[in-house]
Amino acid sequence: MVSEGYPFAWVRGETHLVVVNPRAEPVEWASEEVEGAELVWGSGVRVWRSELWVDGFGYGILRV
């Protein structure tokens, strides 16, 4: 587990970051795990530098 708050985030296999925001409100999260990440699949997820924005009920799988 990388983030136990919102969004929930964890690294899978040291190559992918999984994020889920089960709340209706959007959330912003900054972490070194996000730096250089590329969205592979998801909905409502935006990445910029080391920051991640996840819309309400958004989710994503990112290559790190």
RAZI-V483957 format. One record per pair of residues at least 4 apart in sequence whose ideal C-beta (glycine too) atoms are under 7 Angstrom apart, sorted by the first residue. I is the first residue (numbers start at 1). GAP is how many residues later the second one is. D is the distance in Angstrom with one decimal. If there is no record, write none. Layout:
i->{I,I}
gap->{GAP,GAP}
d->{D,D}
This chain:
i->{1,2,2,2,2,2,3,3,3,3,3,6,6,6,7,7,7,7,7,7,8,9,9,9,9,10,11,11,12,12,15,15,16,16,16,16,17,17,17,17,18,19,19,19,19,19,20,21,21,21,21,21,22,23,23,24,24,25,26,26,26,26,27,28,28,29,30,30,30,31,32,33,34,34,34,34,35,35,37,37,37,37,38,38,39,39,39,39,40,40,40,41,41,42,42,42,42,43,43,44,44,44,45,45,45,45,46,47,47,54}
gap->{9,7,8,9,29,31,4,5,6,26,28,15,17,21,12,13,14,20,22,47,12,8,9,10,20,8,6,22,4,6,48,49,45,46,47,48,16,20,45,47,43,26,33,35,40,41,39,6,33,35,36,37,35,4,33,32,33,31,27,28,29,30,27,23,25,23,4,20,21,19,18,31,13,16,17,18,14,15,10,25,26,27,24,25,6,8,21,23,21,22,23,19,20,16,17,18,19,15,16,10,11,14,7,9,13,15,7,5,15,4}
d->{5.1,4.5,5.7,5.9,6.4,5.4,6.4,6.5,4.0,6.2,6.9,5.8,5.6,4.8,4.6,5.9,4.2,5.5,5.9,4.7,4.8,6.3,6.8,4.6,7.0,5.5,5.6,6.5,4.7,5.6,6.6,6.5,5.6,6.5,6.0,6.5,5.6,5.8,4.5,5.1,5.5,6.5,6.5,5.8,6.6,5.1,4.8,5.3,4.1,6.5,6.6,4.9,6.9,6.9,6.0,4.2,6.8,5.5,6.5,6.6,5.0,5.6,5.4,6.5,5.3,4.8,6.9,5.4,4.8,6.5,6.2,6.2,6.3,5.0,6.6,4.9,6.7,4.3,5.5,4.1,6.6,5.0,6.2,4.8,5.7,6.0,5.6,5.4,4.9,6.3,5.4,6.9,4.9,7.0,5.2,2.8,6.0,5.8,6.2,6.1,3.1,2.9,6.8,5.4,5.4,3.5,4.6,5.6,6.8,4.2}
